């Protein structure tokens, strides 16, 4: 047997600090470019991706219902169809409850606007003082102000443009919800089959388990809490003498899914309702203040007690995620912000053990 001499090992000289800096900078630049491309793809594909993401979130929420049916020998396809029907029935009940009072208040919109202008005129003296200050600042800076032109489009034209897209998104959402619930077991099996090692398979299986458990627990718990908040707001609005209390209760429960932003919008709506219901600026503050008190009780006491520490996220991370998804996908992004954050938390928590984003409570 002929002996083949191995070539000698050539040891490269250690890299200088400048070379290491360039290598690390190139790696960071690639990561940043990938993130920018990912964000751009999310924004560019929002018409398709947003309803599909919503179908996944709702499917995770209603997953326990499908499991309950499948344990009673219901085929996955039929259980998925029943889940979609249950969701549509609940949605129809909500729409039926708010349709009539909502149309009534929309007709009163111009009246509410006129009353708001009247209340603003009551504060004319402070506004005149601010105007005088603004004029003096303009004299100092030399600014002449801005001229804004608003072109009103035809509502019929806007509806004709947006209706086909909206119908397509609704159909895409319903189809995505059905197929996600019907094929979730096959999807999990297919992904686990791609894992090359037993350890990786174990981690991915735990990711699936934690995502389903955390998202469904959070959304079902928040739904129960929002129903309770809606009932409390309806009763409170009835006690203070606001018309259509059921409408405001349902609206408060729906908007409460979008944390921070939803309660702020609800308070502004109730302030406008107070202007149309009561005489005097101070009395018009009663509905929003009552609502904010109930929302404070829910946010500080009820939600932490029901959800517990395991699903209590760092407030700054939640605010950052909310701002990001609102920027990318608008109101729909606000709904899926926290579930998406829980999915990321479940993935990172299993891939990088020891990472803790929860807000510790004493």
WOLINTA-V251571 format. One record per run of one state. SS is the DSSP state (@ for helix, = for strand, . for the rest). FROM is the first residue (numbers start at 0). TO is the last residue. Records with the same first field share a line. If there is no record, write none. Layout:
BEGIN
SS->FROM-TO / FROM-TO
END
This chain:
BEGIN
.->0-15 / 44-44 / 61-61 / 70-74 / 107-107 / 122-122 / 141-153 / 182-182 / 193-196 / 240-243 / 255-259 / 277-279 / 307-307 / 311-311 / 313-313 / 329-329 / 351-356 / 358-361
@->16-43 / 45-60 / 62-69 / 75-106 / 108-121 / 123-140 / 154-181 / 183-192 / 197-239 / 244-254 / 260-276 / 280-306 / 308-310 / 314-328 / 330-350
=->312-312 / 357-357
END
